[in-house]
């Protein structure tokens, strides 16, 4: 693959270096950071082929998790009073 050299001022270099993950090359970091960010609307309809029973199971799981978290936070608030 061909390589290109680009010039960055110190601030740009420092910003890129700070966003680069451990073990990731600068080229990999630039590609990851330059990718188009996706909108939530891009995922509209993504679950349409999932069977209703499976969606119900997922919904129940998420609701139970929210309930547990609400209870945990309520207990924490009580202890702080």
Buried (B, 14 or more C-beta within 10 A) or exposed (E): EEEEEEEEEEEEEEEBEEEBEEEEEEEEBBEEEEEEEEEEEEEEEEEEEEEEEEEEEEEEEEEEEEEEEEEEEEEEEEEEE
